[in-house]
Amino acid sequence: MSRVRRRAAAAPEPGKPRLRVPGDPTSPTVQSRQRGALQLGLGVFFAIRNPSAHEAGEWTEQEDRQHDRDRG
């Protein structure tokens, strides 16, 4: 079992909220929807996060304009 699946299957802990889809967790449909929600969350984390907070160095004026254009 992968580390992500082990964490998802573990019992909830105080102060560590998790996203759960409604329904019977033993249902194949609910399990599929839960995996989809996990993948969506991972995609958002990796694709939409603020790149300026994770890149080293200064941007050129051109790069700054491109990032502004991409956000708006």
Secondary structure, 3 states (H helix, E strand, C coil): CCHHHHHHHCCCECCECCCCCCCCCCCHHHHHHHHHHHHHHHHHHHHHCCHHHCCCCCCCHHHHHHHHHHHC
